[in-house]
Amino acid sequence: MSSRHCQLTGRKPGFGKQVSHSNRRTSRRWLPNTQRRRYWLASEGRYVVLTLSVKGIKTVDRRGVEAVVAALRANGEKV
C-alpha cells in the first residue's frame, strides 16, 4: 500500500507530465488530499486510525464509522 492511498475510496496518486513554456516534458505526480483521521469505534471501545481522502471523510460522516469499518473489513482491509 502506498502512503498516499485512501483506504475507503482507493484514490492514489495520478501520473503525468509537467510541460514547461519551452514544451519540455518532465514526469510529475498529483497527490490526493489524504488525511489520517482517528475515529471512536463504540462497538469495540477503541479508536481506529484511517487514512482517508477528503471524499472518504465525507463518506464516513454520511454513512457512519461503524458501517464504513464493516465494509473495509468485508473487503479484506485490516482495521
mmJSON file of the N, C-alpha and C atoms, coordinates in Angstrom:
{"data_MODEL":{"atom_site":{
"group_PDB":["ATOM","ATOM","ATOM","ATOM","ATOM","ATOM","ATOM","ATOM","ATOM","ATOM","ATOM","ATOM","ATOM","ATOM","ATOM","ATOM","ATOM","ATOM","ATOM","ATOM","ATOM","ATOM","ATOM","ATOM","ATOM","ATOM","ATOM","ATOM","ATOM","ATOM","ATOM","ATOM","ATOM","ATOM","ATOM","ATOM","ATOM","ATOM","ATOM","ATOM","ATOM","ATOM","ATOM","ATOM","ATOM","ATOM","ATOM","ATOM","ATOM","ATOM","ATOM","ATOM","ATOM","ATOM","ATOM","ATOM","ATOM","ATOM","ATOM","ATOM","ATOM","ATOM","ATOM","ATOM","ATOM","ATOM","ATOM","ATOM","ATOM","ATOM","ATOM","ATOM","ATOM","ATOM","ATOM","ATOM","ATOM","ATOM","ATOM","ATOM","ATOM","ATOM","ATOM","ATOM","ATOM","ATOM","ATOM","ATOM","ATOM","ATOM","ATOM","ATOM","ATOM","ATOM","ATOM","ATOM","ATOM","ATOM","ATOM","ATOM","ATOM","ATOM","ATOM","ATOM","ATOM","ATOM","ATOM","ATOM","ATOM","ATOM","ATOM","ATOM","ATOM","ATOM","ATOM","ATOM","ATOM","ATOM","ATOM","ATOM","ATOM","ATOM","ATOM","ATOM","ATOM","ATOM","ATOM","ATOM","ATOM","ATOM","ATOM","ATOM","ATOM","ATOM","ATOM","ATOM","ATOM","ATOM","ATOM","ATOM","ATOM","ATOM","ATOM","ATOM","ATOM","ATOM","ATOM","ATOM","ATOM","ATOM","ATOM","ATOM","ATOM","ATOM","ATOM","ATOM","ATOM","ATOM","ATOM","ATOM","ATOM","ATOM","ATOM","ATOM","ATOM","ATOM","ATOM","ATOM","ATOM","ATOM","ATOM","ATOM","ATOM","ATOM","ATOM","ATOM","ATOM","ATOM","ATOM","ATOM","ATOM","ATOM","ATOM","ATOM","ATOM","ATOM","ATOM","ATOM","ATOM","ATOM","ATOM","ATOM","ATOM","ATOM","ATOM","ATOM","ATOM","ATOM","ATOM","ATOM","ATOM","ATOM","ATOM","ATOM","ATOM","ATOM","ATOM","ATOM","ATOM","ATOM","ATOM","ATOM","ATOM","ATOM","ATOM","ATOM","ATOM","ATOM","ATOM","ATOM","ATOM","ATOM","ATOM","ATOM","ATOM","ATOM","ATOM","ATOM","ATOM","ATOM","ATOM","ATOM","ATOM","ATOM","ATOM","ATOM","ATOM"],
"id":[1,2,3,4,5,6,7,8,9,10,11,12,13,14,15,16,17,18,19,20,21,22,23,24,25,26,27,28,29,30,31,32,33,34,35,36,37,38,39,40,41,42,43,44,45,46,47,48,49,50,51,52,53,54,55,56,57,58,59,60,61,62,63,64,65,66,67,68,69,70,71,72,73,74,75,76,77,78,79,80,81,82,83,84,85,86,87,88,89,90,91,92,93,94,95,96,97,98,99,100,101,102,103,104,105,106,107,108,109,110,111,112,113,114,115,116,117,118,119,120,121,122,123,124,125,126,127,128,129,130,131,132,133,134,135,136,137,138,139,140,141,142,143,144,145,146,147,148,149,150,151,152,153,154,155,156,157,158,159,160,161,162,163,164,165,166,167,168,169,170,171,172,173,174,175,176,177,178,179,180,181,182,183,184,185,186,187,188,189,190,191,192,193,194,195,196,197,198,199,200,201,202,203,204,205,206,207,208,209,210,211,212,213,214,215,216,217,218,219,220,221,222,223,224,225,226,227,228,229,230,231,232,233,234,235,236,237],
"type_symbol":["N","C","C","N","C","C","N","C","C","N","C","C","N","C","C","N","C","C","N","C","C","N","C","C","N","C","C","N","C","C","N","C","C","N","C","C","N","C","C","N","C","C","N","C","C","N","C","C","N","C","C","N","C","C","N","C","C","N","C","C","N","C","C","N","C","C","N","C","C","N","C","C","N","C","C","N","C","C","N","C","C","N","C","C","N","C","C","N","C","C","N","C","C","N","C","C","N","C","C","N","C","C","N","C","C","N","C","C","N","C","C","N","C","C","N","C","C","N","C","C","N","C","C","N","C","C","N","C","C","N","C","C","N","C","C","N","C","C","N","C","C","N","C","C","N","C","C","N","C","C","N","C","C","N","C","C","N","C","C","N","C","C","N","C","C","N","C","C","N","C","C","N","C","C","N","C","C","N","C","C","N","C","C","N","C","C","N","C","C","N","C","C","N","C","C","N","C","C","N","C","C","N","C","C","N","C","C","N","C","C","N","C","C","N","C","C","N","C","C","N","C","C","N","C","C","N","C","C","N","C","C","N","C","C","N","C","C"],
"label_atom_id":["N","CA","C","N","CA","C","N","CA","C","N","CA","C","N","CA","C","N","CA","C","N","CA","C","N","CA","C","N","CA","C","N","CA","C","N","CA","C","N","CA","C","N","CA","C","N","CA","C","N","CA","C","N","CA","C","N","CA","C","N","CA","C","N","CA","C","N","CA","C","N","CA","C","N","CA","C","N","CA","C","N","CA","C","N","CA","C","N","CA","C","N","CA","C","N","CA","C","N","CA","C","N","CA","C","N","CA","C","N","CA","C","N","CA","C","N","CA","C","N","CA","C","N","CA","C","N","CA","C","N","CA","C","N","CA","C","N","CA","C","N","CA","C","N","CA","C","N","CA","C","N","CA","C","N","CA","C","N","CA","C","N","CA","C","N","CA","C","N","CA","C","N","CA","C","N","CA","C","N","CA","C","N","CA","C","N","CA","C","N","CA","C","N","CA","C","N","CA","C","N","CA","C","N","CA","C","N","CA","C","N","CA","C","N","CA","C","N","CA","C","N","CA","C","N","CA","C","N","CA","C","N","CA","C","N","CA","C","N","CA","C","N","CA","C","N","CA","C","N","CA","C","N","CA","C","N","CA","C","N","CA","C","N","CA","C","N","CA","C","N","CA","C","N","CA","C"],
"label_alt_id":[null,null,null,null,null,null,null,null,null,null,null,null,null,null,null,null,null,null,null,null,null,null,null,null,null,null,null,null,null,null,null,null,null,null,null,null,null,null,null,null,null,null,null,null,null,null,null,null,null,null,null,null,null,null,null,null,null,null,null,null,null,null,null,null,null,null,null,null,null,null,null,null,null,null,null,null,null,null,null,null,null,null,null,null,null,null,null,null,null,null,null,null,null,null,null,null,null,null,null,null,null,null,null,null,null,null,null,null,null,null,null,null,null,null,null,null,null,null,null,null,null,null,null,null,null,null,null,null,null,null,null,null,null,null,null,null,null,null,null,null,null,null,null,null,null,null,null,null,null,null,null,null,null,null,null,null,null,null,null,null,null,null,null,null,null,null,null,null,null,null,null,null,null,null,null,null,null,null,null,null,null,null,null,null,null,null,null,null,null,null,null,null,null,null,null,null,null,null,null,null,null,null,null,null,null,null,null,null,null,null,null,null,null,null,null,null,null,null,null,null,null,null,null,null,null,null,null,null,null,null,null,null,null,null,null,null,null],
"label_comp_id":["MET","MET","MET","SER","SER","SER","SER","SER","SER","ARG","ARG","ARG","HIS","HIS","HIS","CYS","CYS","CYS","GLN","GLN","GLN","LEU","LEU","LEU","THR","THR","THR","GLY","GLY","GLY","ARG","ARG","ARG","LYS","LYS","LYS","PRO","PRO","PRO","GLY","GLY","GLY","PHE","PHE","PHE","GLY","GLY","GLY","LYS","LYS","LYS","GLN","GLN","GLN","VAL","VAL","VAL","SER","SER","SER","HIS","HIS","HIS","SER","SER","SER","ASN","ASN","ASN","ARG","ARG","ARG","ARG","ARG","ARG","THR","THR","THR","SER","SER","SER","ARG","ARG","ARG","ARG","ARG","ARG","TRP","TRP","TRP","LEU","LEU","LEU","PRO","PRO","PRO","ASN","ASN","ASN","THR","THR","THR","GLN","GLN","GLN","ARG","ARG","ARG","ARG","ARG","ARG","ARG","ARG","ARG","TYR","TYR","TYR","TRP","TRP","TRP","LEU","LEU","LEU","ALA","ALA","ALA","SER","SER","SER","GLU","GLU","GLU","GLY","GLY","GLY","ARG","ARG","ARG","TYR","TYR","TYR","VAL","VAL","VAL","VAL","VAL","VAL","LEU","LEU","LEU","THR","THR","THR","LEU","LEU","LEU","SER","SER","SER","VAL","VAL","VAL","LYS","LYS","LYS","GLY","GLY","GLY","ILE","ILE","ILE","LYS","LYS","LYS","THR","THR","THR","VAL","VAL","VAL","ASP","ASP","ASP","ARG","ARG","ARG","ARG","ARG","ARG","GLY","GLY","GLY","VAL","VAL","VAL","GLU","GLU","GLU","ALA","ALA","ALA","VAL","VAL","VAL","VAL","VAL","VAL","ALA","ALA","ALA","ALA","ALA","ALA","LEU","LEU","LEU","ARG","ARG","ARG","ALA","ALA","ALA","ASN","ASN","ASN","GLY","GLY","GLY","GLU","GLU","GLU","LYS","LYS","LYS","VAL","VAL","VAL"],
"label_asym_id":["A","A","A","A","A","A","A","A","A","A","A","A","A","A","A","A","A","A","A","A","A","A","A","A","A","A","A","A","A","A","A","A","A","A","A","A","A","A","A","A","A","A","A","A","A","A","A","A","A","A","A","A","A","A","A","A","A","A","A","A","A","A","A","A","A","A","A","A","A","A","A","A","A","A","A","A","A","A","A","A","A","A","A","A","A","A","A","A","A","A","A","A","A","A","A","A","A","A","A","A","A","A","A","A","A","A","A","A","A","A","A","A","A","A","A","A","A","A","A","A","A","A","A","A","A","A","A","A","A","A","A","A","A","A","A","A","A","A","A","A","A","A","A","A","A","A","A","A","A","A","A","A","A","A","A","A","A","A","A","A","A","A","A","A","A","A","A","A","A","A","A","A","A","A","A","A","A","A","A","A","A","A","A","A","A","A","A","A","A","A","A","A","A","A","A","A","A","A","A","A","A","A","A","A","A","A","A","A","A","A","A","A","A","A","A","A","A","A","A","A","A","A","A","A","A","A","A","A","A","A","A","A","A","A","A","A","A"],
"label_entity_id":["1","1","1","1","1","1","1","1","1","1","1","1","1","1","1","1","1","1","1","1","1","1","1","1","1","1","1","1","1","1","1","1","1","1","1","1","1","1","1","1","1","1","1","1","1","1","1","1","1","1","1","1","1","1","1","1","1","1","1","1","1","1","1","1","1","1","1","1","1","1","1","1","1","1","1","1","1","1","1","1","1","1","1","1","1","1","1","1","1","1","1","1","1","1","1","1","1","1","1","1","1","1","1","1","1","1","1","1","1","1","1","1","1","1","1","1","1","1","1","1","1","1","1","1","1","1","1","1","1","1","1","1","1","1","1","1","1","1","1","1","1","1","1","1","1","1","1","1","1","1","1","1","1","1","1","1","1","1","1","1","1","1","1","1","1","1","1","1","1","1","1","1","1","1","1","1","1","1","1","1","1","1","1","1","1","1","1","1","1","1","1","1","1","1","1","1","1","1","1","1","1","1","1","1","1","1","1","1","1","1","1","1","1","1","1","1","1","1","1","1","1","1","1","1","1","1","1","1","1","1","1","1","1","1","1","1","1"],
"label_seq_id":[1,1,1,2,2,2,3,3,3,4,4,4,5,5,5,6,6,6,7,7,7,8,8,8,9,9,9,10,10,10,11,11,11,12,12,12,13,13,13,14,14,14,15,15,15,16,16,16,17,17,17,18,18,18,19,19,19,20,20,20,21,21,21,22,22,22,23,23,23,24,24,24,25,25,25,26,26,26,27,27,27,28,28,28,29,29,29,30,30,30,31,31,31,32,32,32,33,33,33,34,34,34,35,35,35,36,36,36,37,37,37,38,38,38,39,39,39,40,40,40,41,41,41,42,42,42,43,43,43,44,44,44,45,45,45,46,46,46,47,47,47,48,48,48,49,49,49,50,50,50,51,51,51,52,52,52,53,53,53,54,54,54,55,55,55,56,56,56,57,57,57,58,58,58,59,59,59,60,60,60,61,61,61,62,62,62,63,63,63,64,64,64,65,65,65,66,66,66,67,67,67,68,68,68,69,69,69,70,70,70,71,71,71,72,72,72,73,73,73,74,74,74,75,75,75,76,76,76,77,77,77,78,78,78,79,79,79],
"pdbx_PDB_ins_code":[null,null,null,null,null,null,null,null,null,null,null,null,null,null,null,null,null,null,null,null,null,null,null,null,null,null,null,null,null,null,null,null,null,null,null,null,null,null,null,null,null,null,null,null,null,null,null,null,null,null,null,null,null,null,null,null,null,null,null,null,null,null,null,null,null,null,null,null,null,null,null,null,null,null,null,null,null,null,null,null,null,null,null,null,null,null,null,null,null,null,null,null,null,null,null,null,null,null,null,null,null,null,null,null,null,null,null,null,null,null,null,null,null,null,null,null,null,null,null,null,null,null,null,null,null,null,null,null,null,null,null,null,null,null,null,null,null,null,null,null,null,null,null,null,null,null,null,null,null,null,null,null,null,null,null,null,null,null,null,null,null,null,null,null,null,null,null,null,null,null,null,null,null,null,null,null,null,null,null,null,null,null,null,null,null,null,null,null,null,null,null,null,null,null,null,null,null,null,null,null,null,null,null,null,null,null,null,null,null,null,null,null,null,null,null,null,null,null,null,null,null,null,null,null,null,null,null,null,null,null,null,null,null,null,null,null,null],
"Cartn_x":[0.852,0.0,0.896,0.648,1.421,0.954,1.8,1.459,0.319,0.234,-0.846,-1.94,-2.702,-3.715,-4.9,-6.102,-7.298,-7.801,-7.997,-8.453,-9.89,-10.692,-12.107,-12.394,-11.936,-12.251,-11.205,-10.013,-8.96,-8.221,-8.38,-7.687,-6.19,-5.444,-3.982,-3.408,-2.086,-1.505,-1.773,-1.993,-2.119,-0.769,-0.497,0.79,0.601,1.593,1.515,2.801,2.702,3.876,3.641,4.706,4.697,5.303,4.616,5.071,5.484,6.745,7.257,6.887,7.245,6.977,7.67,8.867,9.597,9.136,8.072,7.451,8.279,9.226,9.947,9.037,9.083,8.194,9.0,8.566,9.146,8.017,8.326,7.31,6.933,5.669,5.211,4.072,3.725,2.627,1.643,0.363,-0.681,-1.074,-0.801,-1.089,-2.51,-3.249,-4.58,-4.471,-5.488,-5.506,-5.935,-4.958,-5.263,-4.944,-5.751,-5.595,-5.665,-4.902,-5.039,-6.042,-7.161,-8.233,-8.44,-8.684,-8.91,-10.399,-11.034,-12.467,-12.686,-13.663,-14.033,-14.974,-14.595,-15.406,-16.078,-17.336,-18.038,-18.241,-18.466,-18.736,-17.53,-16.307,-15.103,-14.458,-14.975,-14.428,-13.018,-12.693,-11.341,-11.388,-10.258,-10.107,-9.541,-9.928,-9.303,-8.756,-7.59,-6.972,-7.096,-7.719,-7.919,-7.212,-6.602,-6.027,-7.056,-7.637,-8.762,-8.51,-9.062,-9.123,-10.247,-10.322,-11.357,-12.737,-12.858,-14.125,-14.453,-13.443,-13.65,-14.113,-13.589,-14.014,-15.485,-15.909,-17.315,-18.194,-17.692,-18.443,-18.621,-17.572,-17.678,-18.689,-18.691,-19.653,-21.086,-21.293,-22.631,-23.089,-22.231,-22.629,-22.393,-21.467,-21.12,-19.887,-19.118,-17.839,-18.044,-19.089,-19.323,-19.567,-20.403,-20.712,-19.49,-18.699,-17.513,-16.472,-16.242,-15.264,-15.726,-17.033,-17.557,-17.328,-17.525,-17.3,-15.814,-14.931,-13.493,-13.073,-13.59,-13.236,-13.787,-14.947,-15.522,-14.653,-13.942,-13.052,-11.656,-11.438,-10.15,-9.145,-9.571,-8.675,-8.522,-7.296,-7.047,-7.272,-8.216,-8.527,-8.351],
"Cartn_y":[-1.182,0.0,1.244,2.143,3.377,4.293,5.23,6.083,7.037,7.508,8.407,7.596,6.874,5.96,6.009,6.216,6.262,4.843,4.473,3.127,2.896,3.936,3.775,3.9,4.974,5.209,4.636,4.317,3.755,4.785,6.066,7.099,7.002,7.099,7.003,8.167,8.354,9.432,9.257,10.369,10.367,10.708,10.202,10.409,11.153,11.957,12.682,13.431,14.434,15.23,16.691,17.335,18.781,19.369,20.294,20.862,22.304,22.617,23.965,24.878,26.131,27.098,26.699,26.093,25.662,24.283,23.746,22.48,21.256,21.424,20.271,19.541,18.216,17.426,16.668,16.79,16.035,15.364,14.226,13.461,14.154,14.021,14.548,13.697,13.905,13.17,14.162,13.825,14.586,13.757,14.256,13.501,13.787,12.763,13.004,13.636,14.38,15.043,14.027,13.274,12.25,12.768,12.358,12.754,11.498,11.503,10.416,10.877,10.163,10.544,9.436,9.838,8.899,8.917,7.772,7.652,6.727,7.066,6.224,5.136,3.887,2.748,2.241,2.639,2.36,0.866,0.105,-1.327,-2.079,-1.57,-2.231,-1.472,-0.271,0.518,1.004,1.32,1.787,2.732,3.405,4.265,3.463,3.827,3.297,4.481,4.291,5.341,4.945,5.804,5.54,6.601,6.205,7.135,7.327,8.523,8.782,10.013,9.991,11.21,12.065,13.309,14.198,13.678,13.092,12.478,11.296,10.546,9.443,9.91,11.051,11.616,12.004,12.596,12.956,11.711,10.626,9.38,8.81,8.881,8.407,9.261,10.568,11.441,11.075,10.668,10.342,8.966,7.941,6.555,6.12,6.776,6.381,5.492,5.625,4.921,3.415,2.988,1.552,0.853,1.456,0.863,0.861,1.93,2.031,0.988,0.832,-0.149,-1.559,-1.823,-3.14,-3.4,-2.377,-2.529,-2.744,-2.031,-2.211,-3.634,-4.136,-5.488,-6.528,-6.26,-7.185,-7.262,-6.161,-6.144,-6.666,-7.125,-7.7,-6.693,-5.468,-4.431,-4.645,-4.537,-4.679,-3.337,-3.305,-2.058,-2.296],
"Cartn_z":[0.0,0.0,0.0,-0.923,-0.946,0.17,0.544,1.673,1.337,0.106,-0.299,-0.972,-0.138,-0.655,0.297,-0.225,0.6,0.829,2.1,2.42,1.974,1.895,1.58,0.087,-0.531,-1.94,-2.884,-2.372,-3.213,-4.045,-3.737,-4.51,-4.297,-5.412,-5.393,-6.181,-6.148,-6.945,-8.439,-9.125,-10.579,-11.189,-12.372,-13.014,-14.32,-14.678,-15.93,-16.191,-17.029,-17.409,-17.064,-16.61,-16.434,-17.704,-18.321,-19.582,-19.345,-19.632,-19.414,-20.588,-20.463,-21.525,-22.829,-22.706,-23.905,-24.384,-23.762,-24.145,-23.763,-22.831,-22.303,-21.332,-21.377,-20.533,-19.47,-18.226,-17.126,-16.356,-15.78,-15.054,-13.753,-13.368,-12.095,-11.578,-10.306,-9.684,-9.073,-9.174,-8.477,-7.269,-6.068,-4.854,-4.383,-3.967,-3.414,-2.032,-1.65,-0.352,0.699,1.242,2.233,3.627,4.573,5.973,6.829,7.927,8.909,9.952,10.064,10.994,12.008,13.251,14.342,14.673,14.61,14.879,16.065,16.909,18.038,17.545,17.767,17.387,18.666,18.874,20.131,20.352,19.276,19.431,19.991,19.736,20.233,21.385,21.688,22.789,22.542,21.299,20.963,19.771,19.548,18.389,17.226,16.021,14.819,14.031,13.426,12.627,11.163,10.369,8.95,8.132,7.028,6.067,4.966,4.91,4.023,3.172,1.955,1.157,1.728,1.311,1.827,1.439,0.25,-0.136,0.774,1.177,2.104,3.472,3.941,5.224,5.162,4.038,3.876,3.845,3.246,3.207,4.611,5.434,6.817,7.578,7.347,8.017,7.63,6.385,5.898,6.373,6.2,6.471,7.906,8.595,9.958,9.974,11.04,11.105,11.26,11.963,12.149,10.808,9.96,8.657,7.751,7.81,6.96,7.365,8.661,9.126,8.769,8.875,8.487,7.003,6.161,4.723,4.419,5.121,4.91,5.272,6.385,6.807,5.836,5.26,4.282,3.025,2.72,1.561,1.882,3.122,3.487,4.019,4.265,4.81,6.307,6.812,8.246,8.927,9.871,10.59,12.072],
"occupancy":[1.0,1.0,1.0,1.0,1.0,1.0,1.0,1.0,1.0,1.0,1.0,1.0,1.0,1.0,1.0,1.0,1.0,1.0,1.0,1.0,1.0,1.0,1.0,1.0,1.0,1.0,1.0,1.0,1.0,1.0,1.0,1.0,1.0,1.0,1.0,1.0,1.0,1.0,1.0,1.0,1.0,1.0,1.0,1.0,1.0,1.0,1.0,1.0,1.0,1.0,1.0,1.0,1.0,1.0,1.0,1.0,1.0,1.0,1.0,1.0,1.0,1.0,1.0,1.0,1.0,1.0,1.0,1.0,1.0,1.0,1.0,1.0,1.0,1.0,1.0,1.0,1.0,1.0,1.0,1.0,1.0,1.0,1.0,1.0,1.0,1.0,1.0,1.0,1.0,1.0,1.0,1.0,1.0,1.0,1.0,1.0,1.0,1.0,1.0,1.0,1.0,1.0,1.0,1.0,1.0,1.0,1.0,1.0,1.0,1.0,1.0,1.0,1.0,1.0,1.0,1.0,1.0,1.0,1.0,1.0,1.0,1.0,1.0,1.0,1.0,1.0,1.0,1.0,1.0,1.0,1.0,1.0,1.0,1.0,1.0,1.0,1.0,1.0,1.0,1.0,1.0,1.0,1.0,1.0,1.0,1.0,1.0,1.0,1.0,1.0,1.0,1.0,1.0,1.0,1.0,1.0,1.0,1.0,1.0,1.0,1.0,1.0,1.0,1.0,1.0,1.0,1.0,1.0,1.0,1.0,1.0,1.0,1.0,1.0,1.0,1.0,1.0,1.0,1.0,1.0,1.0,1.0,1.0,1.0,1.0,1.0,1.0,1.0,1.0,1.0,1.0,1.0,1.0,1.0,1.0,1.0,1.0,1.0,1.0,1.0,1.0,1.0,1.0,1.0,1.0,1.0,1.0,1.0,1.0,1.0,1.0,1.0,1.0,1.0,1.0,1.0,1.0,1.0,1.0,1.0,1.0,1.0,1.0,1.0,1.0,1.0,1.0,1.0,1.0,1.0,1.0,1.0,1.0,1.0,1.0,1.0,1.0],
"B_iso_or_equiv":[0.0,0.0,0.0,0.0,0.0,0.0,0.0,0.0,0.0,0.0,0.0,0.0,0.0,0.0,0.0,0.0,0.0,0.0,0.0,0.0,0.0,0.0,0.0,0.0,0.0,0.0,0.0,0.0,0.0,0.0,0.0,0.0,0.0,0.0,0.0,0.0,0.0,0.0,0.0,0.0,0.0,0.0,0.0,0.0,0.0,0.0,0.0,0.0,0.0,0.0,0.0,0.0,0.0,0.0,0.0,0.0,0.0,0.0,0.0,0.0,0.0,0.0,0.0,0.0,0.0,0.0,0.0,0.0,0.0,0.0,0.0,0.0,0.0,0.0,0.0,0.0,0.0,0.0,0.0,0.0,0.0,0.0,0.0,0.0,0.0,0.0,0.0,0.0,0.0,0.0,0.0,0.0,0.0,0.0,0.0,0.0,0.0,0.0,0.0,0.0,0.0,0.0,0.0,0.0,0.0,0.0,0.0,0.0,0.0,0.0,0.0,0.0,0.0,0.0,0.0,0.0,0.0,0.0,0.0,0.0,0.0,0.0,0.0,0.0,0.0,0.0,0.0,0.0,0.0,0.0,0.0,0.0,0.0,0.0,0.0,0.0,0.0,0.0,0.0,0.0,0.0,0.0,0.0,0.0,0.0,0.0,0.0,0.0,0.0,0.0,0.0,0.0,0.0,0.0,0.0,0.0,0.0,0.0,0.0,0.0,0.0,0.0,0.0,0.0,0.0,0.0,0.0,0.0,0.0,0.0,0.0,0.0,0.0,0.0,0.0,0.0,0.0,0.0,0.0,0.0,0.0,0.0,0.0,0.0,0.0,0.0,0.0,0.0,0.0,0.0,0.0,0.0,0.0,0.0,0.0,0.0,0.0,0.0,0.0,0.0,0.0,0.0,0.0,0.0,0.0,0.0,0.0,0.0,0.0,0.0,0.0,0.0,0.0,0.0,0.0,0.0,0.0,0.0,0.0,0.0,0.0,0.0,0.0,0.0,0.0,0.0,0.0,0.0,0.0,0.0,0.0,0.0,0.0,0.0,0.0,0.0,0.0],
"pdbx_formal_charge":[null,null,null,null,null,null,null,null,null,null,null,null,null,null,null,null,null,null,null,null,null,null,null,null,null,null,null,null,null,null,null,null,null,null,null,null,null,null,null,null,null,null,null,null,null,null,null,null,null,null,null,null,null,null,null,null,null,null,null,null,null,null,null,null,null,null,null,null,null,null,null,null,null,null,null,null,null,null,null,null,null,null,null,null,null,null,null,null,null,null,null,null,null,null,null,null,null,null,null,null,null,null,null,null,null,null,null,null,null,null,null,null,null,null,null,null,null,null,null,null,null,null,null,null,null,null,null,null,null,null,null,null,null,null,null,null,null,null,null,null,null,null,null,null,null,null,null,null,null,null,null,null,null,null,null,null,null,null,null,null,null,null,null,null,null,null,null,null,null,null,null,null,null,null,null,null,null,null,null,null,null,null,null,null,null,null,null,null,null,null,null,null,null,null,null,null,null,null,null,null,null,null,null,null,null,null,null,null,null,null,null,null,null,null,null,null,null,null,null,null,null,null,null,null,null,null,null,null,null,null,null,null,null,null,null,null,null],
"auth_seq_id":[1,1,1,2,2,2,3,3,3,4,4,4,5,5,5,6,6,6,7,7,7,8,8,8,9,9,9,10,10,10,11,11,11,12,12,12,13,13,13,14,14,14,15,15,15,16,16,16,17,17,17,18,18,18,19,19,19,20,20,20,21,21,21,22,22,22,23,23,23,24,24,24,25,25,25,26,26,26,27,27,27,28,28,28,29,29,29,30,30,30,31,31,31,32,32,32,33,33,33,34,34,34,35,35,35,36,36,36,37,37,37,38,38,38,39,39,39,40,40,40,41,41,41,42,42,42,43,43,43,44,44,44,45,45,45,46,46,46,47,47,47,48,48,48,49,49,49,50,50,50,51,51,51,52,52,52,53,53,53,54,54,54,55,55,55,56,56,56,57,57,57,58,58,58,59,59,59,60,60,60,61,61,61,62,62,62,63,63,63,64,64,64,65,65,65,66,66,66,67,67,67,68,68,68,69,69,69,70,70,70,71,71,71,72,72,72,73,73,73,74,74,74,75,75,75,76,76,76,77,77,77,78,78,78,79,79,79],
"auth_comp_id":["MET","MET","MET","SER","SER","SER","SER","SER","SER","ARG","ARG","ARG","HIS","HIS","HIS","CYS","CYS","CYS","GLN","GLN","GLN","LEU","LEU","LEU","THR","THR","THR","GLY","GLY","GLY","ARG","ARG","ARG","LYS","LYS","LYS","PRO","PRO","PRO","GLY","GLY","GLY","PHE","PHE","PHE","GLY","GLY","GLY","LYS","LYS","LYS","GLN","GLN","GLN","VAL","VAL","VAL","SER","SER","SER","HIS","HIS","HIS","SER","SER","SER","ASN","ASN","ASN","ARG","ARG","ARG","ARG","ARG","ARG","THR","THR","THR","SER","SER","SER","ARG","ARG","ARG","ARG","ARG","ARG","TRP","TRP","TRP","LEU","LEU","LEU","PRO","PRO","PRO","ASN","ASN","ASN","THR","THR","THR","GLN","GLN","GLN","ARG","ARG","ARG","ARG","ARG","ARG","ARG","ARG","ARG","TYR","TYR","TYR","TRP","TRP","TRP","LEU","LEU","LEU","ALA","ALA","ALA","SER","SER","SER","GLU","GLU","GLU","GLY","GLY","GLY","ARG","ARG","ARG","TYR","TYR","TYR","VAL","VAL","VAL","VAL","VAL","VAL","LEU","LEU","LEU","THR","THR","THR","LEU","LEU","LEU","SER","SER","SER","VAL","VAL","VAL","LYS","LYS","LYS","GLY","GLY","GLY","ILE","ILE","ILE","LYS","LYS","LYS","THR","THR","THR","VAL","VAL","VAL","ASP","ASP","ASP","ARG","ARG","ARG","ARG","ARG","ARG","GLY","GLY","GLY","VAL","VAL","VAL","GLU","GLU","GLU","ALA","ALA","ALA","VAL","VAL","VAL","VAL","VAL","VAL","ALA","ALA","ALA","ALA","ALA","ALA","LEU","LEU","LEU","ARG","ARG","ARG","ALA","ALA","ALA","ASN","ASN","ASN","GLY","GLY","GLY","GLU","GLU","GLU","LYS","LYS","LYS","VAL","VAL","VAL"],
"auth_asym_id":["A","A","A","A","A","A","A","A","A","A","A","A","A","A","A","A","A","A","A","A","A","A","A","A","A","A","A","A","A","A","A","A","A","A","A","A","A","A","A","A","A","A","A","A","A","A","A","A","A","A","A","A","A","A","A","A","A","A","A","A","A","A","A","A","A","A","A","A","A","A","A","A","A","A","A","A","A","A","A","A","A","A","A","A","A","A","A","A","A","A","A","A","A","A","A","A","A","A","A","A","A","A","A","A","A","A","A","A","A","A","A","A","A","A","A","A","A","A","A","A","A","A","A","A","A","A","A","A","A","A","A","A","A","A","A","A","A","A","A","A","A","A","A","A","A","A","A","A","A","A","A","A","A","A","A","A","A","A","A","A","A","A","A","A","A","A","A","A","A","A","A","A","A","A","A","A","A","A","A","A","A","A","A","A","A","A","A","A","A","A","A","A","A","A","A","A","A","A","A","A","A","A","A","A","A","A","A","A","A","A","A","A","A","A","A","A","A","A","A","A","A","A","A","A","A","A","A","A","A","A","A","A","A","A","A","A","A"],
"auth_atom_id":["N","CA","C","N","CA","C","N","CA","C","N","CA","C","N","CA","C","N","CA","C","N","CA","C","N","CA","C","N","CA","C","N","CA","C","N","CA","C","N","CA","C","N","CA","C","N","CA","C","N","CA","C","N","CA","C","N","CA","C","N","CA","C","N","CA","C","N","CA","C","N","CA","C","N","CA","C","N","CA","C","N","CA","C","N","CA","C","N","CA","C","N","CA","C","N","CA","C","N","CA","C","N","CA","C","N","CA","C","N","CA","C","N","CA","C","N","CA","C","N","CA","C","N","CA","C","N","CA","C","N","CA","C","N","CA","C","N","CA","C","N","CA","C","N","CA","C","N","CA","C","N","CA","C","N","CA","C","N","CA","C","N","CA","C","N","CA","C","N","CA","C","N","CA","C","N","CA","C","N","CA","C","N","CA","C","N","CA","C","N","CA","C","N","CA","C","N","CA","C","N","CA","C","N","CA","C","N","CA","C","N","CA","C","N","CA","C","N","CA","C","N","CA","C","N","CA","C","N","CA","C","N","CA","C","N","CA","C","N","CA","C","N","CA","C","N","CA","C","N","CA","C","N","CA","C","N","CA","C","N","CA","C","N","CA","C","N","CA","C","N","CA","C","N","CA","C"],
"pdbx_PDB_model_num":[1,1,1,1,1,1,1,1,1,1,1,1,1,1,1,1,1,1,1,1,1,1,1,1,1,1,1,1,1,1,1,1,1,1,1,1,1,1,1,1,1,1,1,1,1,1,1,1,1,1,1,1,1,1,1,1,1,1,1,1,1,1,1,1,1,1,1,1,1,1,1,1,1,1,1,1,1,1,1,1,1,1,1,1,1,1,1,1,1,1,1,1,1,1,1,1,1,1,1,1,1,1,1,1,1,1,1,1,1,1,1,1,1,1,1,1,1,1,1,1,1,1,1,1,1,1,1,1,1,1,1,1,1,1,1,1,1,1,1,1,1,1,1,1,1,1,1,1,1,1,1,1,1,1,1,1,1,1,1,1,1,1,1,1,1,1,1,1,1,1,1,1,1,1,1,1,1,1,1,1,1,1,1,1,1,1,1,1,1,1,1,1,1,1,1,1,1,1,1,1,1,1,1,1,1,1,1,1,1,1,1,1,1,1,1,1,1,1,1,1,1,1,1,1,1,1,1,1,1,1,1,1,1,1,1,1,1]
}}}
